Amino acid sequence: MTEIVGRPAAELDGVWKALSDPTRRAILDLLRARPRTTSEIVETFPRLTRFGVMKHLEVLRQAH
């Protein structure tokens, strides 16, 4: 099995999936400044519902 930066390549599939979405990258940029509540993230992305934001957050959590 190939390793990338000490992690099996297959383990990184979730990371690439998470980073492939521009909305999730924007959420990460937002969170880089400071922790935010789900409500604060929803207010920043008016096109998304709370449920949509939570789905994006779950993909990011699983990629960790």
N, C-alpha and C positions, 0 to 999 in steps of 0.2 A: 504494500500500500504506500502511496506517495504521501510525504508529509510536507506541509507548507508552514513555515514559522512554528514548528513544533506541534502542529495539529494535523491530524489526518485530513487529507484533501476532501473526503466525503463529509467530514464534520463542518467544513466551510460552506457547503451548499446553502445552508440556511442563512449564513451571513450574506452571501452574494444575492440570494433572493430578497432579503430585507433591503439591501442597498440598491437594488435595481429599480425601486419605485421612487420617483421624484418627491412624492408627498412624504414618504418615510424619511428621505434625506433632509427635507425641509424641517420635519419634526425634530430630527437629531440636531440640526443647526440651532433650532430654537432652544432645545434642552441644554446645549453646550454652554449657554450663557448662565443658566441657573435652573434648578428644578422647577417644574410647573405642575399645576394641578390639571386634571383632565379638562375641567371647565375652561382654564386659561388656554389650553391647546385648542379646544373647540372654538373659542372666541377668535383665535388667530386664523383659523381655517373655516370661514363661513360656509364654504361649499360642502363641508363634511358634517355629518350628523355625529352626535356623541358616540353612537354605535360604530360608525365608520372609524373615528379616531381610536376607539378602543381596539378595534380589529388591527389597525396599523401598529398600535403599541404592543399588542400580543405577538405579532410577527417579529418586532424588534426584540422583545423579551426572549423569545425562543431562539433567536440568532445569537444571543449572548453566550 
